[in-house]
Amino acid sequence: IIAGGVMLRMPALHWLSGATASEDYSLHPDVNRFLLAAQDIKAPIPDGYPQGMTTQLYLVHLLVKRFTQVGLMQVLQAITILYAGASILLTYVIARSWQMSRGRALLGAALFSVAPLAVVQSNFGTADVTALFYFYATLLVGGRYLRTQKHIWFVTFCVVTGMALAVKFFVPLFAPLALVLAVQRKGERLAQLLAAVFIL
């Protein structure tokens, strides 16, 4: 299922490879934002967009260019496809962690792998697919914390939430944290909230 979902997204590696040659860059403005920012990682960001995707792009390109002449655009697209594949896997893992049967979990992963919006978003090097992956990760880790009540899972939960926000500041990304805090005992809620703010 993961291989099929990734193969469905692979053509974008080729048809987007020359997109930066376009003068008006009509495909998606975020792609151009990340490419320009990764070319000069120390330059200030005028619009204040989170730097999670730019940093990933810069570091992966720095590593990959030692072995190949691949451009920033294809690296950005490959990162997006990697997160799309990982999100398909997470869909299955989350379903299983919520006690769903193996068949239902596989069906959920299969449906996500061909979901039109998920496929379309994977065709651009935007932060949306990456933010979705980290959102799914917060659901998985948050559920684990609620079941075990172990502090290490709460810390991991807050770290993953912070990583999601570093990629894209999007208010719904706070929803899992708000739900976890809401079900805490009244005496612990303030301490957990302060810990979450500190970790984030």
Rosetta blueprint (number, residue, H / E / L):
1 I L
2 I H
3 A H
4 G H
5 G H
6 V H
7 M H
8 L H
9 R H
10 M L
11 P H
12 A H
13 L H
14 H H
15 W H
16 L L
17 S L
18 G L
19 A H
20 T H
21 A H
22 S L
23 E L
24 D L
25 Y L
26 S L
27 L L
28 H L
29 P H
30 D H
31 V H
32 N H
33 R H
34 F H
35 L H
36 L H
37 A H
38 A H
39 Q H
40 D L
41 I L
42 K L
43 A L
44 P L
45 I L
46 P L
47 D L
48 G L
49 Y L
50 P L
51 Q L
52 G H
53 M H
54 T H
55 T H
56 Q H
57 L H
58 Y H
59 L H
60 V H
61 H H
62 L H
63 L H
64 V H
65 K L
66 R L
67 F L
68 T L
69 Q L
70 V L
71 G L
72 L H
73 M H
74 Q H
75 V H
76 L H
77 Q H
78 A H
79 I H
80 T H
81 I H
82 L H
83 Y H
84 A H
85 G H
86 A H
87 S H
88 I H
89 L H
90 L H
91 T H
92 Y H
93 V H
94 I H
95 A H
96 R H
97 S H
98 W L
99 Q L
100 M L
101 S L
102 R H
103 G H
104 R H
105 A H
106 L H
107 L H
108 G H
109 A H
110 A H
111 L H
112 F H
113 S H
114 V H
115 A L
116 P H
117 L H
118 A H
119 V H
120 V H
121 Q H
122 S H
123 N L
124 F L
125 G L
126 T L
127 A L
128 D H
129 V H
130 T H
131 A H
132 L H
133 F H
134 Y H
135 F H
136 Y H
137 A H
138 T H
139 L H
140 L H
141 V H
142 G H
143 G H
144 R H
145 Y H
146 L H
147 R H
148 T H
149 Q L
150 K L
151 H H
152 I H
153 W H
154 F H
155 V H
156 T H
157 F H
158 C H
159 V H
160 V H
161 T H
162 G H
163 M H
164 A H
165 L H
166 A H
167 V H
168 K L
169 F L
170 F L
171 V H
172 P H
173 L H
174 F H
175 A H
176 P H
177 L H
178 A H
179 L H
180 V H
181 L H
182 A H
183 V L
184 Q L
185 R L
186 K H
187 G H
188 E H
189 R H
190 L H
191 A H
192 Q H
193 L H
194 L H
195 A H
196 A H
197 V H
198 F H
199 I H
200 L L
